Amino acid sequence: MGTIYNAWTTSRGLERWFLRKATFKSKQGALRLPDEPFEKGDRYHWLWFGYGDDVFEANRVLNANGVDFMRFEFTGKCIVTVRMESTGNMTLVSLKQDRIPDDPNPSTNLFVNCQLGWTFYLTNLKSVLEGGRDLRNKDTGLMPVINS
């Protein structure tokens, strides 16, 4: 389970399957090393492939137990909870996003957009960890696509 936990909680891990660039700072403001897991109270700054540096997520880690559970603030003041559970010889990853604001506009609706995004990125996590293939679009000339 440690490999999957580190894929979620370290800059190097997140950049393998989810982000173009991930940085974490401790509560004291110290920049975490690329393989150093985030901790409760850390702040993060995330950038994605396919978007310029003006499109980012900057928020805070609400909880991280060092083993199989984390929670962080996300877009629109949502809360994302990730849990890992061993089952047989596999690890099940579950993700729940709470406090999604109501928005009837499909182009800005976080429920719809995050559902599509998390489905793709969780698939990419599985792909990267099981076989090494990264499914993300890294070509800025090919936009907008779900896998950026």
BANUDREN-658023 format. One record per atom (N, C-alpha, C): x, y, z; atom name; residue in one letter; residue number from 1. Coordinates in Angstrom, 2 decimals. Example, Ala and Ser with C-alpha at 12.3 -4.5 7.8 and 13.67 -1.06 7.14 Angstrom:
! residues 2
ATOM        px        py        pz   atom   rest    nr
ATOM     13.19     -5.69      7.80      N      a     1
ATOM     12.30     -4.50      7.80     CA      a     1
ATOM     13.20     -3.30      7.80      C      a     1
ATOM     12.85     -2.25      7.08      N      s     2
ATOM     13.67     -1.06      7.14     CA      s     2
ATOM     12.90      0.03      7.87      C      s     2
//
This chain:
! residues 148
ATOM        px        py        pz   atom   rest    nr
ATOM      0.82     -1.20      0.00      N      m     1
ATOM      0.00      0.00      0.00     CA      m     1
ATOM      0.86      1.26      0.00      C      m     1
ATOM      2.11      1.15      0.46      N      g     2
ATOM      2.99      2.31      0.53     CA      g     2
ATOM      3.22      2.98     -0.81      C      g     2
ATOM      3.31      2.17     -1.88      N      t     3
ATOM      3.53      2.74     -3.21     CA      t     3
ATOM      2.36      3.63     -3.62      C      t     3
ATOM      1.14      3.16     -3.37      N      i     4
ATOM     -0.04      3.94     -3.75     CA      i     4
ATOM     -0.17      5.17     -2.85      C      i     4
ATOM      0.10      5.01     -1.57      N      y     5
ATOM      0.03      6.16     -0.65     CA      y     5
ATOM      1.02      7.24     -1.10      C      y     5
ATOM      2.23      6.84     -1.45      N      n     6
ATOM      3.24      7.81     -1.90     CA      n     6
ATOM      2.86      8.43     -3.24      C      n     6
ATOM      2.14      7.69     -4.09      N      a     7
ATOM      1.68      8.25     -5.36     CA      a     7
ATOM      0.71      9.40     -5.13      C      a     7
ATOM      0.02      9.38     -4.00      N      w     8
ATOM     -0.94     10.42     -3.66     CA      w     8
ATOM     -0.33     11.55     -2.84      C      w     8
ATOM      0.69     11.27     -2.07      N      t     9
ATOM      1.12     12.23     -1.03     CA      t     9
ATOM      2.49     12.84     -1.25      C      t     9
ATOM      3.16     12.52     -2.35      N      t    10
ATOM      4.46     13.13     -2.63     CA      t    10
ATOM      4.41     13.87     -3.96      C      t    10
ATOM      5.24     14.86     -4.09      N      s    11
ATOM      5.32     15.60     -5.36     CA      s    11
ATOM      5.70     14.66     -6.50      C      s    11
ATOM      6.74     13.86     -6.28      N      r    12
ATOM      7.19     12.95     -7.34     CA      r    12
ATOM      6.08     11.96     -7.70      C      r    12
ATOM      5.38     11.44     -6.70      N      g    13
ATOM      4.30     10.49     -6.96     CA      g    13
ATOM      3.17     11.10     -7.76      C      g    13
ATOM      2.69     12.27     -7.37      N      l    14
ATOM      1.59     12.94     -8.07     CA      l    14
ATOM      1.96     13.33     -9.50      C      l    14
ATOM      3.21     13.67     -9.71      N      e    15
ATOM      3.65     14.08    -11.05     CA      e    15
ATOM      3.77     12.89    -12.00      C      e    15
ATOM      3.78     11.68    -11.49      N      r    16
ATOM      3.83     10.48    -12.34     CA      r    16
ATOM      2.49     10.19    -13.02      C      r    16
ATOM      1.36     10.60    -12.39      N      w    17
ATOM      0.07     10.18    -12.92     CA      w    17
ATOM     -1.00     11.27    -12.95      C      w    17
ATOM     -0.79     12.37    -12.22      N      f    18
ATOM     -1.87     13.35    -12.04     CA      f    18
ATOM     -1.48     14.76    -12.47      C      f    18
ATOM     -0.35     15.24    -12.04      N      l    19
ATOM     -0.01     16.66    -12.18     CA      l    19
ATOM      1.26     16.88    -12.99      C      l    19
ATOM      1.32     18.08    -13.59      N      r    20
ATOM      2.55     18.51    -14.25     CA      r    20
ATOM      3.58     18.91    -13.20      C      r    20
ATOM      3.11     19.59    -12.16      N      k    21
ATOM      3.99     20.07    -11.10     CA      k    21
ATOM      3.21     20.09     -9.80      C      k    21
ATOM      3.80     19.54     -8.74      N      a    22
ATOM      3.17     19.54     -7.42     CA      a    22
ATOM      4.21     20.00     -6.40      C      a    22
ATOM      3.84     20.98     -5.59      N      t    23
ATOM      4.72     21.39     -4.50     CA      t    23
ATOM      3.91     21.41     -3.21      C      t    23
ATOM      4.60     21.09     -2.13      N      f    24
ATOM      4.00     21.08     -0.80     CA      f    24
ATOM      4.89     21.87      0.13      C      f    24
ATOM      4.26     22.64      1.01      N      k    25
ATOM      4.99     23.36      2.05     CA      k    25
ATOM      4.40     22.96      3.40      C      k    25
ATOM      5.30     22.75      4.35      N      s    26
ATOM      4.87     22.38      5.70     CA      s    26
ATOM      4.17     23.55      6.37      C      s    26
ATOM      3.57     23.28      7.53      N      k    27
ATOM      2.91     24.35      8.30     CA      k    27
ATOM      3.89     25.48      8.60      C      k    27
ATOM      5.17     25.14      8.71      N      q    28
ATOM      6.19     26.15      9.01     CA      q    28
ATOM      6.69     26.86      7.74      C      q    28
ATOM      6.20     26.44      6.57      N      g    29
ATOM      6.57     27.09      5.31     CA      g    29
ATOM      7.76     26.46      4.60      C      g    29
ATOM      8.27     25.35      5.11      N      a    30
ATOM      9.40     24.68      4.46     CA      a    30
ATOM      8.91     23.86      3.27      C      a    30
ATOM      9.61     23.96      2.15      N      l    31
ATOM      9.28     23.19      0.95     CA      l    31
ATOM      9.61     21.72      1.19      C      l    31
ATOM      8.67     20.85      0.94      N      r    32
ATOM      8.90     19.41      1.11     CA      r    32
ATOM      9.71     18.88     -0.07      C      r    32
ATOM     10.56     17.90      0.19      N      l    33
ATOM     11.35     17.25     -0.85     CA      l    33
ATOM     10.43     16.43     -1.75      C      l    33
ATOM     10.84     16.13     -2.99      N      p    34
ATOM      9.96     15.44     -3.94     CA      p    34
ATOM      9.41     14.09     -3.45      C      p    34
ATOM     10.16     13.37     -2.63      N      d    35
ATOM      9.70     12.07     -2.13     CA      d    35
ATOM      9.22     12.12     -0.69      C      d    35
ATOM      9.05     13.31     -0.15      N      e    36
ATOM      8.60     13.47      1.24     CA      e    36
ATOM      7.08     13.60      1.27      C      e    36
ATOM      6.37     12.68      1.93      N      p    37
ATOM      4.91     12.75      1.97     CA      p    37
ATOM      4.40     14.00      2.67      C      p    37
ATOM      3.28     14.52      2.16      N      f    38
ATOM      2.67     15.66      2.83     CA      f    38
ATOM      2.10     15.25      4.17      C      f    38
ATOM      1.82     16.24      5.00      N      e    39
ATOM      1.27     16.01      6.33     CA      e    39
ATOM      0.10     16.96      6.55      C      e    39
ATOM     -0.70     16.63      7.55      N      k    40
ATOM     -1.82     17.48      7.92     CA      k    40
ATOM     -1.33     18.91      8.15      C      k    40
ATOM     -2.04     19.87      7.56      N      g    41
ATOM     -1.70     21.28      7.70     CA      g    41
ATOM     -0.81     21.82      6.61      C      g    41
ATOM     -0.24     20.94      5.77      N      d    42
ATOM      0.59     21.40      4.65     CA      d    42
ATOM     -0.26     22.18      3.65      C      d    42
ATOM      0.38     23.05      2.90      N      r    43
ATOM     -0.24     23.77      1.78     CA      r    43
ATOM      0.30     23.16      0.49      C      r    43
ATOM     -0.52     23.17     -0.54      N      y    44
ATOM     -0.04     22.65     -1.82     CA      y    44
ATOM     -0.33     23.65     -2.94      C      y    44
ATOM      0.42     23.46     -4.03      N      h    45
ATOM      0.25     24.23     -5.27     CA      h    45
ATOM      0.41     23.22     -6.41      C      h    45
ATOM     -0.64     23.06     -7.22      N      w    46
ATOM     -0.66     22.05     -8.27     CA      w    46
ATOM     -0.89     22.69     -9.64      C      w    46
ATOM     -0.19     22.14    -10.65      N      l    47
ATOM     -0.33     22.54    -12.05     CA      l    47
ATOM     -0.58     21.29    -12.90      C      l    47
ATOM     -1.39     21.44    -13.96      N      w    48
ATOM     -1.73     20.32    -14.84     CA      w    48
ATOM     -1.13     20.50    -16.22      C      w    48
ATOM     -0.89     19.36    -16.89      N      f    49
ATOM     -0.52     19.40    -18.30     CA      f    49
ATOM     -1.69     19.98    -19.09      C      f    49
ATOM     -1.38     20.66    -20.17      N      g    50
ATOM     -2.41     21.22    -21.04     CA      g    50
ATOM     -2.88     22.60    -20.63      C      g    50
ATOM     -2.39     23.10    -19.52      N      y    51
ATOM     -2.80     24.40    -19.02     CA      y    51
ATOM     -1.58     25.20    -18.61      C      y    51
ATOM     -1.66     26.51    -18.73      N      g    52
ATOM     -0.58     27.38    -18.32     CA      g    52
ATOM     -0.50     27.47    -16.80      C      g    52
ATOM      0.52     28.15    -16.34      N      d    53
ATOM      0.72     28.29    -14.90     CA      d    53
ATOM     -0.36     29.13    -14.22      C      d    53
ATOM     -1.20     29.80    -15.02      N      d    54
ATOM     -2.29     30.59    -14.44     CA      d    54
ATOM     -3.49     29.72    -14.04      C      d    54
ATOM     -3.48     28.45    -14.45      N      v    55
ATOM     -4.51     27.49    -14.04     CA      v    55
ATOM     -3.88     26.57    -13.01      C      v    55
ATOM     -4.28     26.75    -11.76      N      f    56
ATOM     -3.65     25.98    -10.68     CA      f    56
ATOM     -4.64     25.74     -9.56      C      f    56
ATOM     -4.27     24.85     -8.69      N      e    57
ATOM     -5.02     24.60     -7.46     CA      e    57
ATOM     -4.05     24.82     -6.31      C      e    57
ATOM     -4.42     25.68     -5.39      N      a    58
ATOM     -3.60     25.95     -4.20     CA      a    58
ATOM     -4.52     25.85     -2.99      C      a    58
ATOM     -4.20     24.93     -2.11      N      n    59
ATOM     -5.07     24.70     -0.98     CA      n    59
ATOM     -4.30     24.00      0.13      C      n    59
ATOM     -5.02     23.29      1.03      N      r    60
ATOM     -4.32     22.69      2.16     CA      r    60
ATOM     -4.74     21.25      2.41      C      r    60
ATOM     -3.83     20.53      3.02      N      v    61
ATOM     -4.05     19.15      3.41     CA      v    61
ATOM     -4.76     19.16      4.77      C      v    61
ATOM     -5.88     18.48      4.86      N      l    62
ATOM     -6.66     18.45      6.09     CA      l    62
ATOM     -6.30     17.28      6.99      C      l    62
ATOM     -5.84     16.18      6.37      N      n    63
ATOM     -5.49     15.01      7.15     CA      n    63
ATOM     -4.64     14.08      6.30      C      n    63
ATOM     -3.74     13.37      6.94      N      a    64
ATOM     -2.91     12.36      6.28     CA      a    64
ATOM     -2.36     11.46      7.38      C      a    64
ATOM     -2.68     10.17      7.31      N      n    65
ATOM     -2.26      9.29      8.40     CA      n    65
ATOM     -0.96      8.54      8.14      C      n    65
ATOM     -0.34      8.76      6.98      N      g    66
ATOM      0.94      8.12      6.67     CA      g    66
ATOM      0.82      6.69      6.17      C      g    66
ATOM     -0.41      6.18      6.04      N      v    67
ATOM     -0.58      4.78      5.67     CA      v    67
ATOM     -1.62      4.59      4.55      C      v    67
ATOM     -2.88      5.04      4.81      N      d    68
ATOM     -3.95      4.67      3.89     CA      d    68
ATOM     -5.11      5.66      3.84      C      d    68
ATOM     -4.89      6.88      4.31      N      f    69
ATOM     -5.99      7.84      4.36     CA      f    69
ATOM     -5.45      9.26      4.22      C      f    69
ATOM     -6.14     10.07      3.43      N      m    70
ATOM     -5.81     11.49      3.32     CA      m    70
ATOM     -7.06     12.27      2.96      C      m    70
ATOM     -7.05     13.54      3.30      N      r    71
ATOM     -8.16     14.44      2.99     CA      r    71
ATOM     -7.55     15.80      2.68      C      r    71
ATOM     -8.06     16.44      1.63      N      f    72
ATOM     -7.55     17.76      1.27     CA      f    72
ATOM     -8.66     18.63      0.71      C      f    72
ATOM     -8.48     19.95      0.86      N      e    73
ATOM     -9.39     20.90      0.23     CA      e    73
ATOM     -9.08     20.91     -1.26      C      e    73
ATOM    -10.14     21.15     -2.05      N      f    74
ATOM     -9.97     21.14     -3.50     CA      f    74
ATOM    -10.83     22.24     -4.10      C      f    74
ATOM    -10.87     22.33     -5.38      N      t    75
ATOM    -11.59     23.35     -6.13     CA      t    75
ATOM    -12.95     23.67     -5.52      C      t    75
ATOM    -13.27     24.96     -5.43      N      g    76
ATOM    -14.58     25.38     -4.97     CA      g    76
ATOM    -14.86     25.06     -3.52      C      g    76
ATOM    -13.84     24.93     -2.71      N      k    77
ATOM    -13.96     24.58     -1.28     CA      k    77
ATOM    -14.49     23.17     -1.06      C      k    77
ATOM    -14.35     22.31     -2.08      N      c    78
ATOM    -14.72     20.90     -1.93     CA      c    78
ATOM    -13.71     20.22     -1.00      C      c    78
ATOM    -14.11     19.09     -0.47      N      i    79
ATOM    -13.23     18.26      0.36     CA      i    79
ATOM    -13.10     16.92     -0.35      C      i    79
ATOM    -11.86     16.50     -0.60      N      v    80
ATOM    -11.60     15.21     -1.23     CA      v    80
ATOM    -11.00     14.29     -0.17      C      v    80
ATOM    -11.58     13.10     -0.05      N      t    81
ATOM    -11.10     12.08      0.87     CA      t    81
ATOM    -10.68     10.87      0.05      C      t    81
ATOM     -9.47     10.38      0.31      N      v    82
ATOM     -8.95      9.20     -0.38     CA      v    82
ATOM     -8.62      8.15      0.67      C      v    82
ATOM     -9.12      6.93      0.44      N      r    83
ATOM     -8.84      5.81      1.33     CA      r    83
ATOM     -8.28      4.66      0.51      C      r    83
ATOM     -7.39      3.89      1.12      N      m    84
ATOM     -6.83      2.69      0.52     CA      m    84
ATOM     -7.12      1.51      1.42      C      m    84
ATOM     -7.49      0.40      0.80      N      e    85
ATOM     -7.83     -0.80      1.57     CA      e    85
ATOM     -7.27     -2.02      0.86      C      e    85
ATOM     -6.54     -2.85      1.59      N      s    86
ATOM     -6.04     -4.10      1.03     CA      s    86
ATOM     -7.18     -5.09      0.96      C      s    86
ATOM     -7.29     -5.75     -0.18      N      t    87
ATOM     -8.28     -6.79     -0.35     CA      t    87
ATOM     -7.64     -7.90     -1.19      C      t    87
ATOM     -7.36     -9.01     -0.55      N      g    88
ATOM     -6.62    -10.07     -1.23     CA      g    88
ATOM     -5.22     -9.58     -1.55      C      g    88
ATOM     -4.83     -9.72     -2.80      N      n    89
ATOM     -3.50     -9.23     -3.22     CA      n    89
ATOM     -3.59     -7.90     -3.95      C      n    89
ATOM     -4.70     -7.19     -3.76      N      m    90
ATOM     -4.90     -5.90     -4.42     CA      m    90
ATOM     -5.13     -4.81     -3.38      C      m    90
ATOM     -5.03     -3.58     -3.86      N      t    91
ATOM     -5.38     -2.43     -3.04     CA      t    91
ATOM     -6.51     -1.68     -3.73      C      t    91
ATOM     -7.57     -1.45     -2.99      N      l    92
ATOM     -8.72     -0.70     -3.48     CA      l    92
ATOM     -8.56      0.75     -3.05      C      l    92
ATOM     -8.63      1.66     -4.00      N      v    93
ATOM     -8.56      3.10     -3.72     CA      v    93
ATOM     -9.96      3.67     -3.90      C      v    93
ATOM    -10.44      4.36     -2.87      N      s    94
ATOM    -11.74      5.02     -3.00     CA      s    94
ATOM    -11.55      6.52     -2.81      C      s    94
ATOM    -12.29      7.28     -3.58      N      l    95
ATOM    -12.22      8.73     -3.55     CA      l    95
ATOM    -13.63      9.27     -3.39      C      l    95
ATOM    -13.78     10.21     -2.47      N      k    96
ATOM    -15.06     10.87     -2.25     CA      k    96
ATOM    -14.82     12.37     -2.24      C      k    96
ATOM    -15.63     13.09     -3.00      N      q    97
ATOM    -15.54     14.55     -3.03     CA      q    97
ATOM    -16.83     15.12     -2.46      C      q    97
ATOM    -16.72     15.86     -1.38      N      d    98
ATOM    -17.88     16.44     -0.68     CA      d    98
ATOM    -17.92     17.95     -0.88      C      d    98
ATOM    -19.06     18.50     -0.50      N      r    99
ATOM    -19.29     19.94     -0.48     CA      r    99
ATOM    -19.15     20.57     -1.87      C      r    99
ATOM    -19.63     19.86     -2.86      N      i   100
ATOM    -19.57     20.37     -4.24     CA      i   100
ATOM    -20.68     21.40     -4.40      C      i   100
ATOM    -20.34     22.62     -4.78      N      p   101
ATOM    -21.38     23.65     -4.91     CA      p   101
ATOM    -22.33     23.35     -6.07      C      p   101
ATOM    -23.60     23.73     -5.90      N      d   102
ATOM    -24.58     23.59     -6.97     CA      d   102
ATOM    -24.24     24.53     -8.11      C      d   102
ATOM    -24.36     24.04     -9.33      N      d   103
ATOM    -24.09     24.86    -10.51     CA      d   103
ATOM    -24.82     24.22    -11.69      C      d   103
ATOM    -25.84     24.86    -12.23      N      p   104
ATOM    -26.59     24.28    -13.34     CA      p   104
ATOM    -25.87     24.36    -14.69      C      p   104
ATOM    -24.79     25.14    -14.79      N      n   105
ATOM    -24.06     25.29    -16.05     CA      n   105
ATOM    -23.13     24.10    -16.24      C      n   105
ATOM    -23.36     23.26    -17.27      N      p   106
ATOM    -22.54     22.06    -17.45     CA      p   106
ATOM    -21.06     22.35    -17.70      C      p   106
ATOM    -20.75     23.51    -18.27      N      s   107
ATOM    -19.33     23.80    -18.57     CA      s   107
ATOM    -18.54     24.19    -17.33      C      s   107
ATOM    -19.21     24.62    -16.28      N      t   108
ATOM    -18.51     24.99    -15.05     CA      t   108
ATOM    -18.92     24.13    -13.86      C      t   108
ATOM    -19.83     23.19    -14.08      N      n   109
ATOM    -20.35     22.36    -13.00     CA      n   109
ATOM    -19.25     21.45    -12.45      C      n   109
ATOM    -18.86     21.65    -11.19      N      l   110
ATOM    -17.79     20.86    -10.58     CA      l   110
ATOM    -18.17     19.40    -10.45      C      l   110
ATOM    -19.43     19.10    -10.18      N      f   111
ATOM    -19.83     17.70    -10.05     CA      f   111
ATOM    -19.52     16.94    -11.33      C      f   111
ATOM    -19.92     17.50    -12.47      N      v   112
ATOM    -19.70     16.85    -13.76     CA      v   112
ATOM    -18.21     16.83    -14.10      C      v   112
ATOM    -17.56     17.98    -14.02      N      n   113
ATOM    -16.16     18.06    -14.43     CA      n   113
ATOM    -15.24     17.24    -13.52      C      n   113
ATOM    -15.46     17.27    -12.24      N      c   114
ATOM    -14.62     16.49    -11.33     CA      c   114
ATOM    -14.88     15.00    -11.49      C      c   114
ATOM    -16.13     14.63    -11.73      N      q   115
ATOM    -16.43     13.21    -11.96     CA      q   115
ATOM    -15.65     12.70    -13.17      C      q   115
ATOM    -15.68     13.45    -14.25      N      l   116
ATOM    -14.93     13.06    -15.45     CA      l   116
ATOM    -13.43     13.04    -15.17      C      l   116
ATOM    -12.93     14.09    -14.51      N      g   117
ATOM    -11.51     14.17    -14.23     CA      g   117
ATOM    -11.02     13.06    -13.33      C      g   117
ATOM    -11.71     12.84    -12.20      N      w   118
ATOM    -11.27     11.79    -11.27     CA      w   118
ATOM    -11.35     10.41    -11.91      C      w   118
ATOM    -12.37     10.16    -12.73      N      t   119
ATOM    -12.46      8.86    -13.41     CA      t   119
ATOM    -11.23      8.65    -14.28      C      t   119
ATOM    -10.86      9.67    -15.05      N      f   120
ATOM     -9.67      9.53    -15.89     CA      f   120
ATOM     -8.41      9.37    -15.05      C      f   120
ATOM     -8.22     10.24    -14.07      N      y   121
ATOM     -6.96     10.22    -13.32     CA      y   121
ATOM     -6.81      8.96    -12.46      C      y   121
ATOM     -7.89      8.43    -11.93      N      l   122
ATOM     -7.79      7.16    -11.20     CA      l   122
ATOM     -7.44      6.02    -12.15      C      l   122
ATOM     -7.97      6.06    -13.36      N      t   123
ATOM     -7.58      5.09    -14.38     CA      t   123
ATOM     -6.10      5.23    -14.72      C      t   123
ATOM     -5.65      6.47    -14.82      N      n   124
ATOM     -4.23      6.70    -15.13     CA      n   124
ATOM     -3.33      6.23    -13.98      C      n   124
ATOM     -3.76      6.44    -12.75      N      l   125
ATOM     -2.99      5.93    -11.61     CA      l   125
ATOM     -2.81      4.43    -11.73      C      l   125
ATOM     -3.87      3.72    -12.00      N      k   126
ATOM     -3.82      2.27    -12.17     CA      k   126
ATOM     -2.88      1.91    -13.33      C      k   126
ATOM     -3.00      2.59    -14.44      N      s   127
ATOM     -2.17      2.31    -15.60     CA      s   127
ATOM     -0.68      2.53    -15.29      C      s   127
ATOM     -0.36      3.65    -14.69      N      v   128
ATOM      1.04      3.97    -14.37     CA      v   128
ATOM      1.61      2.96    -13.38      C      v   128
ATOM      0.87      2.65    -12.33      N      l   129
ATOM      1.40      1.76    -11.30     CA      l   129
ATOM      1.48      0.31    -11.75      C      l   129
ATOM      0.57     -0.11    -12.61      N      e   130
ATOM      0.57     -1.51    -13.03     CA      e   130
ATOM      1.45     -1.79    -14.24      C      e   130
ATOM      1.62     -0.81    -15.10      N      g   131
ATOM      2.39     -1.10    -16.30     CA      g   131
ATOM      3.30      0.00    -16.77      C      g   131
ATOM      3.20      1.17    -16.16      N      g   132
ATOM      4.09      2.25    -16.51     CA      g   132
ATOM      3.60      3.19    -17.59      C      g   132
ATOM      2.47      2.89    -18.24      N      r   133
ATOM      1.99      3.76    -19.31     CA      r   133
ATOM      1.20      4.94    -18.74      C      r   133
ATOM      1.64      6.14    -19.10      N      d   134
ATOM      0.99      7.39    -18.69     CA      d   134
ATOM      0.04      7.79    -19.81      C      d   134
ATOM     -1.24      7.91    -19.49      N      l   135
ATOM     -2.28      8.18    -20.49     CA      l   135
ATOM     -2.58      9.66    -20.68      C      l   135
ATOM     -1.88     10.53    -19.96      N      r   136
ATOM     -2.19     11.96    -20.04     CA      r   136
ATOM     -1.77     12.57    -21.36      C      r   136
ATOM     -2.57     13.53    -21.82      N      n   137
ATOM     -2.20     14.35    -22.96     CA      n   137
ATOM     -1.23     15.43    -22.49      C      n   137
ATOM     -0.06     15.49    -23.07      N      k   138
ATOM      0.92     16.51    -22.70     CA      k   138
ATOM      1.15     17.50    -23.85      C      k   138
ATOM      0.35     17.38    -24.90      N      d   139
ATOM      0.46     18.23    -26.08     CA      d   139
ATOM     -0.51     19.40    -25.93      C      d   139
ATOM      0.03     20.60    -25.67      N      t   140
ATOM     -0.83     21.77    -25.48     CA      t   140
ATOM     -1.56     22.18    -26.76      C      t   140
ATOM     -1.14     21.66    -27.90      N      g   141
ATOM     -1.82     21.95    -29.15     CA      g   141
ATOM     -3.10     21.15    -29.31      C      g   141
ATOM     -3.27     20.14    -28.51      N      l   142
ATOM     -4.45     19.29    -28.55     CA      l   142
ATOM     -5.30     19.55    -27.32      C      l   142
ATOM     -6.15     20.56    -27.42      N      m   143
ATOM     -6.97     20.97    -26.29     CA      m   143
ATOM     -8.35     21.37    -26.78      C      m   143
ATOM     -9.37     21.38    -26.01      N      p   144
ATOM     -9.43     20.82    -24.67     CA      p   144
ATOM     -9.79     19.34    -24.74      C      p   144
ATOM     -9.12     18.54    -23.94      N      v   145
ATOM     -9.41     17.11    -23.83     CA      v   145
ATOM     -9.44     16.74    -22.36      C      v   145
ATOM    -10.12     15.67    -22.03      N      i   146
ATOM    -10.32     15.28    -20.63     CA      i   146
ATOM     -9.01     14.82    -19.98      C      i   146
ATOM     -8.06     14.34    -20.76      N      n   147
ATOM     -6.87     13.76    -20.18     CA      n   147
ATOM     -5.67     14.70    -20.15      C      n   147
ATOM     -5.94     15.98    -19.89      N      s   148
ATOM     -4.84     16.94    -19.75     CA      s   148
ATOM     -4.59     17.23    -18.30      C      s   148
//
